[in-house]
């Protein structure tokens, strides 16, 4: 009797399905990281602008008073 070595079609299909699932999860993770980076940059800019405006108002109130 001859024995053949290798993978069956079912084993290959299961392995490819697992690989596809892992790659999709990784792509979703990278996409989410990009979105969070953009959001954090916008939030930082907004915070700095608000702080600058607060300093301007504080200086004006110190000079002119209420």
BELWOHU-V310525 format. One record per helix or strand of 2 or more residues. SS is the DSSP state (a for helix, b for strand). FROM is the first residue (numbers start at 1). TO is the last residue. Records with the same first field share a line. If there is no record, write none. Layout:
SS->FROM-TO  FROM-TO
This chain:
a->9-64
